[in-house]
Every structure is written in structure tokens, then in C-alpha cells.
Amino acid sequence: MPSAVAEFEAAPPEEVAAHYARRLAFETDCADVHGALRGAADDFVLLDVRGPKLYERGHVPGAINLPHGKMTASKMENWPQDTLFVVYCAGPHCNGTDRAALRLARLGRRVKVMIGGMTGWADEGFPLMVGPAAGSLAPPDPGHSP
């Protein structure tokens, strides 16, 4: 009798590669976001989709607070159409990132989810910013292009 691990045959390597490449088109993780922010990457906009009170208690430095319920076509016009958004919420127990990703996609926007959210960020030991960010809902510079 095979173990629970071997009970189902593993997929062929090319199917595994396709599966994980597809997942990475939808997701990023806290370490990759942290590394990009430390390198001053400007090829994505990081959105904290929790409510303002939770955002003020602690958020990823550089994140803009924009709850998914406030994402409208007119608000998103503040960024060029080809902007890549990375969204996060409280953590795996929260579906705010899923709602935000769905809303942005329906608005025709490119989006990835930062898996782990704030729980993952804290687990990695990355720093938090406390309090409201100055101009946290400000659009990018007019000349900015991701």
C-alpha cells in the first residue's frame, strides 16, 4: 500500500513547470516585495487593501492604503493603464486580497497578490511603518511609468 504522498502519481515535469509558472503570474511573496522595495523598484504599486485603522496600526513601508471597496475606475485612473498593482491584506485568513485582485482585474488592471499578507510580512521579520503615510492616496508623478 503506497503512502499518502505516493498514492497519486506525480505530474510530468513539464506540467509541473507550467503549473508553477502560471501561479507566479498571479502571486508574489513577501520576500520578493521586500527585496524589490529595498532596491527602490518602481515597476509596481503596492496596495494595502485593509481598512484605514488597521493600516495605521502597521503596514508595509511604501504601501498605499486603498481598501478594495474604494477601488473605482475613476480612482484607478490616477495610475497609467499598464501599472502593475500588488495587493495585500491581513493574511491567509483574509480574502481582502482576493476581492481586491478581482476588482482590479475587472477594471482592466494588472494585479498580483502578495501571499501571506501582513502575517507573512511579520513572520519574515520585515519592518512595519506605523501611522498614516503622508499622501497615502496620492497618485504617482505624472511622468511615472511602471
DSSP file (Angstrom, degrees, kcal/mol; ACC not computed):
  #  RESIDUE AA STRUCTURE BP1 BP2  ACC     N-H-->O    O-->H-N    N-H-->O    O-->H-N    TCO  KAPPA ALPHA  PHI   PSI    X-CA   Y-CA   Z-CA
    1    1 A M              0   0    0      0, 0.0     6,-0.1     0, 0.0     2,-0.0   0.000 360.0 360.0 360.0 124.1    0.0    0.0    0.0
    2    2 A P        -     0   0    0      0, 0.0     5,-0.1     0, 0.0     0, 0.0  -0.303 360.0-102.3 -72.7 158.5    1.6    3.3   -1.0
    3    3 A S     >  -     0   0    0      1,-0.1     4,-1.2    -2,-0.0     0, 0.0  -0.203  36.1-101.5 -68.5 168.1    1.9    6.3    1.4
    4    4 A A  T  4 S+     0   0    0      1,-0.2     4,-0.4     2,-0.2    -1,-0.1   0.801 124.9  55.5 -61.3 -28.3   -0.4    9.2    1.2
    5    5 A V  T  4 S+     0   0    0      1,-0.2     3,-0.4     2,-0.1    -1,-0.2   0.919 115.5  34.4 -69.4 -44.7    2.4   11.1   -0.6
    6    6 A A  T  4 S+     0   0    0      1,-0.2    -2,-0.2     3,-0.0    -1,-0.2   0.450  89.7  97.0 -92.9  -1.8    2.8    8.4   -3.4
    7    7 A E  S  < S+     0   0    0     -4,-1.2     2,-0.5     1,-0.1    -1,-0.2   0.879  87.5  44.6 -56.6 -40.8   -0.9    7.4   -3.6
    8    8 A F  S    S-     0   0    0     -4,-0.4    -1,-0.1    -3,-0.4     2,-0.0  -0.912  98.8-112.6-108.0 132.1   -1.4    9.8   -6.6
    9    9 A E        -     0   0    0     -2,-0.5     2,-0.1     1,-0.1    -2,-0.1  -0.315  34.5-109.2 -62.8 139.6    1.2    9.8   -9.3
   10   10 A A        -     0   0    0      1,-0.1    -1,-0.1    -4,-0.1    -4,-0.0  -0.385  37.3-105.5 -66.8 146.3    3.2   13.0   -9.6
   11   11 A A        -     0   0    0      1,-0.1    -1,-0.1    -2,-0.1     5,-0.1  -0.330  44.5 -88.3 -68.3 154.6    2.5   15.1  -12.7
   12   12 A P    >>  -     0   0    0      0, 0.0     4,-2.1     0, 0.0     3,-0.9  -0.322  41.6-109.8 -61.1 149.1    5.1   15.1  -15.5
   13   13 A P  H 3> S+     0   0    0      0, 0.0     4,-2.7     0, 0.0     5,-0.2   0.830 117.1  55.0 -52.6 -38.5    7.8   17.7  -15.1
   14   14 A E  H 3> S+     0   0    0      1,-0.2     4,-1.9     2,-0.2     5,-0.1   0.851 109.1  48.1 -67.4 -32.6    6.5   19.9  -18.0
   15   15 A E  H <> S+     0   0    0     -3,-0.9     4,-2.4     2,-0.2    -1,-0.2   0.882 111.3  50.4 -71.6 -38.5    3.1   20.0  -16.4
   16   16 A V  H  X S+     0   0    0     -4,-2.1     4,-2.4     2,-0.2     5,-0.3   0.932 110.7  49.5 -62.8 -45.5    4.6   20.9  -13.0
   17   17 A A  H  X S+     0   0    0     -4,-2.7     4,-2.2     1,-0.2     5,-0.2   0.922 112.2  47.5 -60.5 -44.5    6.7   23.7  -14.7
   18   18 A A  H  X S+     0   0    0     -4,-1.9     4,-2.0     1,-0.2    -1,-0.2   0.901 111.0  52.3 -63.9 -41.4    3.6   25.1  -16.4
   19   19 A H  H  X S+     0   0    0     -4,-2.4     4,-2.1     1,-0.2    -2,-0.2   0.940 113.7  41.4 -60.0 -49.4    1.6   25.0  -13.2
   20   20 A Y  H  X S+     0   0    0     -4,-2.4     4,-2.0     2,-0.2    -1,-0.2   0.823 111.8  54.5 -75.0 -30.2    4.1   26.9  -11.1
   21   21 A A  H  X S+     0   0    0     -4,-2.2     4,-0.7    -5,-0.3    -1,-0.2   0.904 109.8  49.3 -64.5 -39.6    4.9   29.4  -13.9
   22   22 A R  H >X S+     0   0    0     -4,-2.0     3,-0.8    -5,-0.2     4,-0.5   0.909 108.6  52.3 -66.0 -41.8    1.2   30.1  -14.0
   23   23 A R  H >X S+     0   0    0     -4,-2.1     4,-1.8     1,-0.2     3,-1.6   0.905 105.3  55.2 -59.8 -41.0    0.9   30.6  -10.2
   24   24 A L  H 3< S+     0   0    0     -4,-2.0    -1,-0.2     1,-0.3    -2,-0.2   0.682  98.3  63.1 -69.1 -16.0    3.8   33.1  -10.3
   25   25 A A  H << S+     0   0    0     -3,-0.8    -1,-0.3    -4,-0.7    -2,-0.2   0.686 114.2  33.9 -75.3 -18.5    1.8   35.1  -12.8
   26   26 A F  H << S+     0   0    0     -3,-1.6    87,-2.4    -4,-0.5     2,-0.3   0.669 120.3  43.1-105.9 -24.6   -0.8   35.6  -10.1
   27   27 A E  E  <  +a  113   0A   0     -4,-1.8     2,-0.3    85,-0.2    87,-0.2  -0.862  46.0 178.3-130.2 154.9    1.3   35.7   -6.9
   28   28 A T  E     -a  114   0A   0     85,-2.5    87,-2.6    -2,-0.3     2,-0.3  -0.869  26.7-126.4-136.9 173.9    4.4   37.2   -5.4
   29   29 A D  E  >  -a  115   0A   0     -2,-0.3     4,-2.3    85,-0.2     5,-0.2  -0.760  24.8-102.6-123.8 173.6    5.6   36.8   -1.9
   30   30 A C  H  > S+     0   0    0     85,-0.6     4,-3.0    -2,-0.3     5,-0.2   0.873 118.0  53.5 -60.9 -40.5    6.7   39.0    1.0
   31   31 A A  H  > S+     0   0    0      2,-0.2     4,-2.5     1,-0.2    -1,-0.2   0.904 109.9  47.4 -64.3 -41.0   10.5   38.4    0.4
   32   32 A D  H  > S+     0   0    0      2,-0.2     4,-2.2     1,-0.2    -1,-0.2   0.908 114.2  46.9 -67.2 -40.7   10.2   39.3   -3.3
   33   33 A V  H  X S+     0   0    0     -4,-2.3     4,-2.7     2,-0.2     5,-0.2   0.938 112.9  49.8 -64.5 -46.2    8.3   42.5   -2.4
   34   34 A H  H  X S+     0   0    0     -4,-3.0     4,-2.4     1,-0.2    -2,-0.2   0.931 112.0  48.0 -57.9 -47.1   10.7   43.4    0.4
   35   35 A G  H  X S+     0   0    0     -4,-2.5     4,-1.6     1,-0.2    -1,-0.2   0.895 111.9  49.2 -62.0 -40.9   13.7   42.9   -1.9
   36   36 A A  H  <>S+     0   0    0     -4,-2.2     5,-2.9     2,-0.2    -1,-0.2   0.909 111.8  48.5 -65.5 -41.8   12.1   45.0   -4.7
   37   37 A L  H ><5S+     0   0    0     -4,-2.7     3,-1.4     1,-0.2    -2,-0.2   0.888 109.7  52.0 -66.6 -38.2   11.3   47.8   -2.3
   38   38 A R  H 3<5S+     0   0    0     -4,-2.4    -1,-0.2     1,-0.3    -2,-0.2   0.824 108.5  51.8 -65.8 -30.6   14.8   47.8   -0.9
   39   39 A G  T 3<5S-     0   0    0     -4,-1.6    -1,-0.3    -5,-0.2    -2,-0.2   0.306 116.9-117.3 -86.9   9.1   16.1   48.0   -4.4
   40   40 A A  T < 5 -     0   0    0     -3,-1.4    -3,-0.2     1,-0.2    -2,-0.1   0.834  46.6-176.8  58.2  36.1   13.9   51.0   -5.0
   41   41 A A      < -     0   0    0     -5,-2.9    -1,-0.2    -6,-0.1     3,-0.1  -0.370  17.9-175.1 -61.9 139.6   11.9   49.2   -7.7
   42   42 A D        +     0   0    0      1,-0.1    -1,-0.1   104,-0.1   103,-0.1  -0.039  55.5 101.7-125.5  31.7    9.3   51.3   -9.3
   43   43 A D  S    S+     0   0    0     -7,-0.1    41,-0.3    40,-0.1     2,-0.3   0.285  84.6  31.9-100.7  11.5    7.7   48.7  -11.5
   44   44 A F        -     0   0    0     -3,-0.1     2,-0.5    39,-0.1    41,-0.2  -0.981  69.7-129.3-155.9 161.6    4.7   48.1   -9.3
   45   45 A V  E     -b   85   0A   0     39,-2.5    41,-2.7    -2,-0.3     2,-0.6  -0.974  23.8-141.9-114.6 125.9    2.4   49.9   -6.9
   46   46 A L  E     -b   86   0A   0     -2,-0.5    18,-2.7    16,-0.3     2,-0.5  -0.785  17.9-166.8 -93.2 122.6    1.9   48.2   -3.5
   47   47 A L  E     -bc  87  64A   0     39,-3.3    41,-2.0    -2,-0.6     2,-0.7  -0.943  15.6-154.6-115.9 123.6   -1.7   48.5   -2.1
   48   48 A D  E     -bc  88  65A   0     16,-2.8    18,-2.4    -2,-0.5    41,-0.2  -0.869  12.5-169.1 -88.8 115.5   -2.7   47.7    1.4
   49   49 A V        +     0   0    0     39,-2.7    19,-0.9    -2,-0.7    20,-0.2   0.273  49.2 104.9 -98.0  11.6   -6.4   46.8    1.0
   50   50 A R  S    S-     0   0    0     38,-0.3    16,-0.1    17,-0.2    -2,-0.1  -0.307  83.4 -79.5 -80.1 173.2   -7.3   46.7    4.7
   51   51 A G     >  -     0   0    0      1,-0.1     4,-2.2    15,-0.1     3,-0.3  -0.278  44.4-104.1 -69.8 160.9   -9.2   49.5    6.4
   52   52 A P  H  > S+     0   0    0      0, 0.0     4,-2.4     0, 0.0     5,-0.2   0.820 117.4  55.9 -58.0 -35.6   -7.5   52.7    7.4
   53   53 A K  H  > S+     0   0    0      2,-0.2     4,-1.4     1,-0.2    78,-0.1   0.928 110.7  43.6 -66.0 -44.0   -7.4   51.8   11.1
   54   54 A L  H  > S+     0   0    0     -3,-0.3     4,-0.9     2,-0.2    -1,-0.2   0.899 112.3  54.3 -66.1 -39.5   -5.6   48.6   10.5
   55   55 A Y  H >< S+     0   0    0     -4,-2.2     3,-0.9     1,-0.2    -2,-0.2   0.924 107.6  49.9 -58.3 -46.0   -3.3   50.3    8.0
   56   56 A E  H 3< S+     0   0    0     -4,-2.4    75,-3.7     1,-0.2    -1,-0.2   0.810 103.7  59.7 -65.4 -30.6   -2.4   53.0   10.7
   57   57 A R  H 3< S-     0   0    0     -4,-1.4    -1,-0.2     1,-0.3    -2,-0.2   0.730 131.5 -34.0 -70.4 -20.9   -1.6   50.2   13.2
   58   58 A G    <<  +     0   0    0     -3,-0.9     2,-0.3    -4,-0.9    -1,-0.3  -0.514  67.1 166.6 162.3 129.5    1.1   48.9   10.9
   59   59 A H  B     -E  129   0B   0     70,-2.2    70,-2.9    -3,-0.2     3,-0.0  -0.937  47.0 -78.3-147.6 168.2    1.7   48.5    7.2
   60   60 A V    >   -     0   0    0     -2,-0.3     3,-2.4    68,-0.2    68,-0.1  -0.554  59.9-104.2 -68.8 127.4    4.4   47.6    4.7
   61   61 A P  T 3  S+     0   0    0      0, 0.0    -1,-0.1     0, 0.0     3,-0.1  -0.311 107.7  22.1 -55.4 131.2    6.6   50.8    4.2
   62   62 A G  T 3  S+     0   0    0      1,-0.3   -16,-0.3    -3,-0.0     2,-0.2   0.297  91.9 133.0  93.7  -9.1    5.7   52.4    0.9
   63   63 A A    <   -     0   0    0     -3,-2.4     2,-0.4   -18,-0.1    -1,-0.3  -0.491  50.4-137.7 -77.0 145.3    2.3   50.8    0.7
   64   64 A I  E     -c   47   0A   0    -18,-2.7   -16,-2.8    -2,-0.2     2,-0.7  -0.866  18.1-126.0 -99.4 133.5   -0.7   52.9   -0.3
   65   65 A N  E     +c   48   0A   0     -2,-0.4   -16,-0.2   -18,-0.2   -18,-0.1  -0.722  47.1 148.0 -84.1 114.3   -3.9   52.3    1.7
   66   66 A L        -     0   0    0    -18,-2.4   -15,-0.1    -2,-0.7     5,-0.1  -0.706  35.9-146.3-147.3  90.3   -6.8   51.6   -0.7
   67   67 A P    >   -     0   0    0      0, 0.0     3,-2.3     0, 0.0     4,-0.4  -0.228  26.2-115.7 -57.0 146.7   -9.4   49.2    0.6
   68   68 A H  G >  S+     0   0    0    -19,-0.9     3,-1.3     1,-0.3   -18,-0.1   0.818 114.4  61.2 -56.8 -32.8  -10.9   47.0   -2.2
   69   69 A G  G 3  S+     0   0    0      1,-0.2    -1,-0.3   -20,-0.2   -20,-0.0   0.675 102.6  52.5 -67.7 -16.4  -14.3   48.6   -1.7
   70   70 A K  G <  S+     0   0    0     -3,-2.3     2,-0.9     2,-0.1    -1,-0.2   0.396  79.2 111.9 -98.6   0.5  -12.8   52.0   -2.6
   71   71 A M    <   +     0   0    0     -3,-1.3     2,-0.3    -4,-0.4     3,-0.0  -0.664  43.2 161.9 -80.5 108.8  -11.3   50.8   -5.9
   72   72 A T     >  -     0   0    0     -2,-0.9     4,-2.5     1,-0.1     5,-0.2  -0.830  52.7-110.6-122.7 162.3  -13.2   52.6   -8.6
   73   73 A A  H  > S+     0   0    0     -2,-0.3     4,-1.0     1,-0.2    -1,-0.1   0.914 119.4  49.6 -57.9 -42.9  -12.5   53.2  -12.3
   74   74 A S  H  4 S+     0   0    0      1,-0.2     3,-0.3     2,-0.2    -1,-0.2   0.894 111.6  47.7 -67.4 -38.5  -12.1   56.9  -11.6
   75   75 A K  H >4 S+     0   0    0      1,-0.2     3,-1.5     2,-0.2    -1,-0.2   0.897 109.5  53.1 -67.1 -39.1   -9.7   56.4   -8.7
   76   76 A M  H >< S+     0   0    0     -4,-2.5     3,-1.8     1,-0.3    -1,-0.2   0.676  89.3  78.5 -72.7 -15.8   -7.6   53.9  -10.6
   77   77 A E  T 3< S+     0   0    0     -4,-1.0    -1,-0.3    -3,-0.3    -2,-0.2   0.623  73.3  81.4 -65.4 -11.2   -7.2   56.5  -13.4
   78   78 A N  T <  S+     0   0    0     -3,-1.5    -1,-0.3    -4,-0.2    -2,-0.2   0.669  93.1  54.5 -66.1 -15.4   -4.6   58.1  -11.1
   79   79 A W  S <  S-     0   0    0     -3,-1.8    66,-0.1    60,-0.1     4,-0.0  -0.889 100.9 -94.4-119.4 149.3   -2.2   55.5  -12.5
   80   80 A P    >   -     0   0    0      0, 0.0     3,-1.9     0, 0.0    -2,-0.1  -0.233  40.0-112.0 -56.7 151.4   -1.2   54.6  -16.1
   81   81 A Q  T 3  S+     0   0    0      1,-0.3    29,-0.4    -4,-0.1    -2,-0.0   0.794 114.7  54.3 -59.1 -31.1   -3.3   51.8  -17.5
   82   82 A D  T 3  S+     0   0    0     27,-0.1    -1,-0.3     2,-0.1     2,-0.1   0.309  77.9 131.7 -90.7  11.0   -0.3   49.4  -17.6
   83   83 A T    <   -     0   0    0     -3,-1.9    27,-0.8     1,-0.1     2,-0.6  -0.378  53.6-136.5 -61.7 136.0    0.6   49.8  -13.9
   84   84 A L  E     - d   0 110A   0    -41,-0.3   -39,-2.5    25,-0.1     2,-0.4  -0.865  19.7-158.6 -93.0 125.1    1.2   46.5  -12.1
   85   85 A F  E     -bd  45 111A   0     25,-2.1    27,-2.3    -2,-0.6     2,-0.5  -0.863   7.5-161.0-104.3 138.9   -0.5   46.5   -8.7
   86   86 A V  E     -bd  46 112A   0    -41,-2.7   -39,-3.3    -2,-0.4     2,-0.3  -0.989  16.9-164.4-115.7 125.1    0.5   44.2   -5.8
   87   87 A V  E     +bd  47 113A   0     25,-2.3    27,-3.0    -2,-0.5     2,-0.3  -0.841  11.8 174.5-114.4 146.5   -2.2   43.8   -3.2
   88   88 A Y  E     -b   48   0A   0    -41,-2.0   -39,-2.7    -2,-0.3   -38,-0.3  -0.982   5.0-179.6-145.7 159.6   -2.1   42.5    0.3
   89   89 A C        -     0   0    0     25,-0.3    29,-2.1    -2,-0.3    30,-0.1  -0.378  57.4 -55.7-132.5-150.9   -4.4   42.2    3.3
   90   90 A A  S    S-     0   0    0     27,-0.2    29,-1.8     1,-0.2    30,-0.1   0.883  92.3 -82.8 -69.1 -39.8   -4.2   40.8    6.9
   91   91 A G    >   -     0   0    0     27,-0.2     3,-2.2    26,-0.2    -1,-0.2  -0.987  67.0 -35.8 161.4-165.8   -3.0   37.3    5.9
   92   92 A P  T 3  S+     0   0    0      0, 0.0    25,-0.1     0, 0.0    -1,-0.0   0.708 126.4  61.0 -61.3 -20.5   -4.1   33.9    4.8
   93   93 A H  T 3  S+     0   0    0      2,-0.0     2,-0.4     0, 0.0    -3,-0.0   0.433  96.0  75.6 -85.0   1.3   -7.3   34.1    6.9
   94   94 A C    <   -     0   0    0     -3,-2.2     3,-0.3     1,-0.1     4,-0.2  -0.927  57.9-163.8-119.1 135.4   -8.5   37.2    5.0
   95   95 A N     >  +     0   0    0     -2,-0.4     4,-2.3     1,-0.2     5,-0.2   0.230  64.2 106.1-100.6  14.7  -10.0   37.3    1.5
   96   96 A G  H  > S+     0   0    0      1,-0.2     4,-2.6     2,-0.2     5,-0.2   0.869  78.8  52.4 -59.1 -37.9   -9.5   41.0    1.0
   97   97 A T  H  > S+     0   0    0     -3,-0.3     4,-2.9     2,-0.2    -1,-0.2   0.905 108.7  50.0 -66.8 -39.2   -6.6   40.4   -1.4
   98   98 A D  H  > S+     0   0    0      2,-0.2     4,-2.4     1,-0.2    -2,-0.2   0.922 112.5  47.2 -63.5 -42.8   -8.8   38.1   -3.5
   99   99 A R  H  X S+     0   0    0     -4,-2.3     4,-2.5     2,-0.2    -2,-0.2   0.906 114.0  47.6 -64.6 -41.8  -11.5   40.7   -3.6
  100  100 A A  H  X S+     0   0    0     -4,-2.6     4,-2.9     2,-0.2     5,-0.2   0.926 112.0  49.1 -65.8 -44.6   -9.0   43.5   -4.5
  101  101 A A  H  X S+     0   0    0     -4,-2.9     4,-2.5     1,-0.2    -2,-0.2   0.914 112.8  48.2 -61.6 -42.7   -7.4   41.4   -7.2
  102  102 A L  H  X S+     0   0    0     -4,-2.4     4,-2.5    -5,-0.2    -1,-0.2   0.930 112.6  48.1 -62.7 -45.6  -10.8   40.5   -8.7
  103  103 A R  H  X S+     0   0    0     -4,-2.5     4,-1.3     2,-0.2    -2,-0.2   0.934 113.1  47.1 -62.7 -46.4  -11.9   44.2   -8.6
  104  104 A L  H  <>S+     0   0    0     -4,-2.9     5,-2.8     1,-0.2     3,-0.3   0.917 112.1  50.4 -62.7 -42.8   -8.7   45.4  -10.2
  105  105 A A  H ><5S+     0   0    0     -4,-2.5     3,-1.8     1,-0.2    -1,-0.2   0.908 108.3  52.1 -61.8 -41.5   -8.9   42.7  -12.9
  106  106 A R  H 3<5S+     0   0    0     -4,-2.5    -1,-0.2     1,-0.3    -2,-0.2   0.767 105.9  55.7 -66.2 -23.8  -12.5   43.6  -13.7
  107  107 A L  T 3<5S-     0   0    0     -4,-1.3    -1,-0.3    -3,-0.3    -2,-0.2   0.336 124.9-106.9 -86.8   6.3  -11.3   47.2  -14.0
  108  108 A G  T < 5S+     0   0    0     -3,-1.8     2,-0.3     1,-0.3    -3,-0.2   0.734  74.3 140.7  78.4  22.9   -8.8   46.0  -16.6
  109  109 A R      < -     0   0    0     -5,-2.8     2,-0.3    -6,-0.2    -1,-0.3  -0.728  55.4-117.1-103.8 149.6   -5.8   46.4  -14.4
  110  110 A R  E     + d   0  84A   0    -27,-0.8   -25,-2.1   -29,-0.4     2,-0.3  -0.647  45.0 170.4 -80.4 136.1   -2.8   44.1  -14.0
  111  111 A V  E     - d   0  85A   0     -2,-0.3     2,-0.3   -27,-0.2   -25,-0.2  -1.000  24.3-172.2-152.7 146.2   -2.5   42.7  -10.5
  112  112 A K  E     - d   0  86A   0    -27,-2.3   -25,-2.3    -2,-0.3     2,-0.4  -0.959  25.2-126.4-131.5 153.6   -0.7   40.2   -8.3
  113  113 A V  E     -ad  27  87A   0    -87,-2.4   -85,-2.5    -2,-0.3     2,-1.1  -0.844  13.1-135.8 -99.3 133.6   -1.4   39.1   -4.8
  114  114 A M  E >   -a   28   0A   0    -27,-3.0     3,-1.4    -2,-0.4   -25,-0.3  -0.792  31.5-138.4 -85.8 101.9    1.3   39.2   -2.1
  115  115 A I  E 3  S+a   29   0A   0    -87,-2.6   -85,-0.6    -2,-1.1   -27,-0.0  -0.309  82.4  28.6 -65.0 144.2    0.7   35.9   -0.5
  116  116 A G  T >> S-     0   0    0    -87,-0.1     4,-2.4     4,-0.1     3,-0.7  -0.058  88.0-159.2  97.1 -31.8    0.9   35.8    3.3
  117  117 A G  H <>  -     0   0    0     -3,-1.4     4,-2.3     1,-0.2   -27,-0.2  -0.157  62.4 -22.5  55.2-148.4   -0.2   39.5    3.7
  118  118 A M  H 3> S+     0   0    0    -29,-2.1     4,-2.6     1,-0.2    -1,-0.2   0.838 141.0  57.4 -64.4 -33.4    0.7   41.2    6.9
  119  119 A T  H <> S+     0   0    0    -29,-1.8     4,-2.5    -3,-0.7    -2,-0.2   0.940 110.0  43.8 -62.2 -46.7    1.0   37.8    8.7
  120  120 A G  H  X S+     0   0    0     -4,-2.4     4,-1.8     2,-0.2    -2,-0.2   0.887 111.8  53.8 -64.6 -40.0    3.7   36.7    6.2
  121  121 A W  H  <>S+     0   0    0     -4,-2.3     5,-1.8     1,-0.2     4,-0.5   0.933 112.6  43.7 -60.4 -47.0    5.4   40.1    6.4
  122  122 A A  H ><5S+     0   0    0     -4,-2.6     3,-1.4     1,-0.2    -2,-0.2   0.903 109.5  56.5 -66.2 -41.4    5.7   39.8   10.2
  123  123 A D  H 3<5S+     0   0    0     -4,-2.5    -1,-0.2     1,-0.3    -2,-0.2   0.846 105.5  52.5 -58.6 -33.9    6.7   36.2   10.0
  124  124 A E  T 3<5S-     0   0    0     -4,-1.8    -1,-0.3    -5,-0.1    -2,-0.2   0.613 113.4-122.2 -76.6 -12.6    9.7   37.2    7.8
  125  125 A G  T < 5 +     0   0    0     -3,-1.4    -3,-0.2    -4,-0.5    -2,-0.1   0.695  55.7 157.2  79.3  18.9   10.7   39.8   10.4
  126  126 A F      < -     0   0    0     -5,-1.8    -1,-0.2     1,-0.1    -2,-0.0  -0.463  46.3 -96.6 -77.8 151.6   10.4   42.7    7.9
  127  127 A P        -     0   0    0      0, 0.0     2,-0.3     0, 0.0    -1,-0.1  -0.265  33.5-147.9 -70.5 153.0    9.9   46.2    9.3
  128  128 A L        -     0   0    0    -68,-0.1     2,-0.5    -6,-0.0   -68,-0.2  -0.835   6.8-136.9-113.9 155.1    6.5   47.9    9.6
  129  129 A M  B     -E   59   0B   0    -70,-2.9   -70,-2.2    -2,-0.3     2,-0.4  -0.945  20.4-152.7-108.2 135.6    5.5   51.5    9.3
  130  130 A V        +     0   0    0     -2,-0.5   -73,-0.2   -72,-0.2   -74,-0.1  -0.875  53.4  24.3-111.0 142.3    3.0   52.8   11.9
  131  131 A G  S    S-     0   0    0    -75,-3.7     2,-0.1    -2,-0.4   -72,-0.1  -0.169 101.4 -43.4  95.9 168.9    0.6   55.6   11.4
  132  132 A P        -     0   0    0      0, 0.0     2,-0.4     0, 0.0    -2,-0.1  -0.453  58.8-122.8 -71.1 142.7   -0.8   57.1    8.3
  133  133 A A    >   -     0   0    0     -2,-0.1     3,-1.6   -70,-0.1     2,-0.2  -0.683  31.9-104.9 -83.3 137.7    1.5   57.6    5.4
  134  134 A A  T 3  S-     0   0    0     -2,-0.4     4,-0.1     1,-0.3    -1,-0.1  -0.443 104.6  -0.4 -61.8 127.3    1.8   61.2    4.2
  135  135 A G  T >  S+     0   0    0     -2,-0.2     3,-2.2     1,-0.1    -1,-0.3   0.856  82.1 165.3  62.8  35.9   -0.1   61.4    0.9
  136  136 A S  T <  S+     0   0    0     -3,-1.6   -71,-0.1     1,-0.3    -2,-0.1   0.707  75.5  40.6 -63.3 -19.4   -1.0   57.7    1.1
  137  137 A L  T 3  S+     0   0    0     -4,-0.2    -1,-0.3   -73,-0.1    -2,-0.1   0.264  87.2 125.9-108.9  12.0   -3.7   58.1   -1.6
  138  138 A A    <   -     0   0    0     -3,-2.2   -60,-0.0    -4,-0.1    -4,-0.0  -0.433  61.2-120.4 -70.6 141.6   -1.7   60.4   -3.8
  139  139 A P        -     0   0    0      0, 0.0   -60,-0.1     0, 0.0    -1,-0.1  -0.308  37.4 -91.3 -72.4 166.3   -1.3   59.4   -7.5
  140  140 A P        -     0   0    0      0, 0.0     0, 0.0     0, 0.0     0, 0.0  -0.155  58.0 -69.7 -70.0 171.2    2.2   58.9   -8.9
  141  141 A D    >   -     0   0    0      1,-0.1     3,-2.1     2,-0.1     0, 0.0  -0.337  48.3-117.0 -57.4 143.4    4.2   61.6  -10.6
  142  142 A P  T 3  S+     0   0    0      0, 0.0    -1,-0.1     0, 0.0     0, 0.0   0.815 115.7  50.3 -56.9 -30.7    2.6   62.5  -13.9
  143  143 A G  T 3  S+     0   0    0      2,-0.0     2,-0.2     0, 0.0    -2,-0.1   0.495  85.2 116.9 -85.1  -2.6    5.8   61.3  -15.7
  144  144 A H    <   +     0   0    0     -3,-2.1     0, 0.0     2,-0.0     0, 0.0  -0.435  36.4 174.6 -71.5 134.3    5.9   58.0  -13.9
  145  145 A S              0   0    0     -2,-0.2  -103,-0.1  -103,-0.1    -2,-0.0  -0.967 360.0 360.0-139.5 123.7    5.5   54.9  -16.0
  146  146 A P              0   0    0      0, 0.0  -104,-0.1     0, 0.0    -2,-0.0   0.516 360.0 360.0 -64.8 360.0    5.9   51.4  -14.5
